[in-house]
Amino acid sequence: MRVATILKGYPRLSETFIAQEIRGLEQRGIAQRIVSLRHPTDPYEHDVHREIDAERYYLPEYLKDDPPRVSRARRNVERLPGFEVAKAAFTRDFARDPTANRQRRFGQAAVLAAEMPEDIGWMHCHFLHTPASVVHYASLMTGIGWSFSAHAKDIWTTPPQELTDKLASAAWGVTCTRTNLDYLQSLTGDPDKIELVYHGLDFSRFPKEPRPERSEDSPFTLITVGRAVEKKGFDDLLTALARLPDEARWRLVHIGGGALISSLKAQAERLRLSERIEFRGPQPRTAVLATLEEADLFVLPSRVTADGDRDGLPNVLLEAAAFALPMIATRVSAIPEFIEDGVSGRLVEQRDTEALAAAIATLMGDRNLRRHLGLAAFRRAHADFKAAPGIDRVAAMLRCSLAGDQPIRERCAASVG
């Protein structure tokens, strides 16, 4: 039996942690079918995407994209025993959220249920917002159980009552930070059904030893990686860099796409920083890692947006640590679960551009401190953030789910030791 692994979009450059897990589950004998609500939009795929054997199956992104397919699916699922229960759940949700997006999720769920291969014995979705809505409705229609991996935006921008309903429906779930776990457990009467599983890294893809110190002959190179969206705070980084002394020799490399790239370039022009900043756009992971290896400092000024969106524990922080690269980040969400200020990196308050500029200036001028923080982060990542234990746990839970073992958590406890 296979697991249907449901995502909002696949493959995505910004979600290497999901691809890493899918590949790791395959290596542990968990066969999967990747179900995506959207077709890919990124210009590249990572190496790990090409290593994955699972078939890719795409739902109609918009119901108008394929009306015959949607109509055929709707006729088929109306005959399923669970259809009326699913329709009632949708009606309740639509009363709270009367949007075309909600209707689309029910239509996608109908297609997923109608076209479900017979060898799918379980569904596991990444993200508790739209993917979980589709899986929840499809589960009610088909009777196939489901579980989830919750990450960041999906938790903090979804209304609490909707999260409560989904947590009640799912058999079990995992989330990638202690901050997420505490919040989700507060929304359910069965907090034990949710577990903390850090993504971690597959360190076989990274250097076994910390990189040697870089020469100081070239300009000081800062790197930041992430989609140009509000929660990443890249405009705060540019403001902070403008506060550095004019004589400071530095350059910034940004890797990532996103809707705010144009405004960031315009901001750099206004601040007269354009000649020092290179916006490289989306890049394959090999290029990202090569840039990390050649940098002097990694900076990520994450922040919480007005709608509650925020980072969890950005995987790129672990990737920077894998190269013993010193880091500056903000005290947002789960970042302090990995970086300890003054020990394995520097933390400043979100949106505090003066403190961010001061931290950058301090590390630019202190080679020994950079080396100390980078080595501490390297050791911390290797000690506590390996991917294998988390993937082992998810694999054990999925095996029990496929086998129909109940209650799953108790029966699976012994299988991971």
ABEGO torsion letter per residue (X at the ends): XBBBBBBABOBBAAAAAAAAAAAAAAAAGBBBBBBBABBBABABBBAAAAABABBBBBBBABAAABAAAAAAAAAAAAABAAAAAAAAAAAAAAAABBBAAAAAAAAAAAAAAAABBAABABBBBBEABAAAAAAAAAAAAAGBBBBBBBBBAAAAABBAAAAAAAAAABABBBBABAAAAAAAAAABABAAABBBBBAEBBAAABBABBBBBBBAABBBBBBBBEBBBAAAGAAAAAAAAAABBAABBBBBBBBEBEAAAAAAAAAAAAAGAAAABBBAEBBBAAAAAAAAAABABBBBBBBBBAAGBBBBBBAAAAAAAAAGBBBBBBBBEAAAAABBBGAAEBBBBBGBAAAAAAAAAAAAABAAAAAAAAAAAAAAAAAAABAAAAAAAAAAAAAAAAAGBOBAAAAAAAAAX
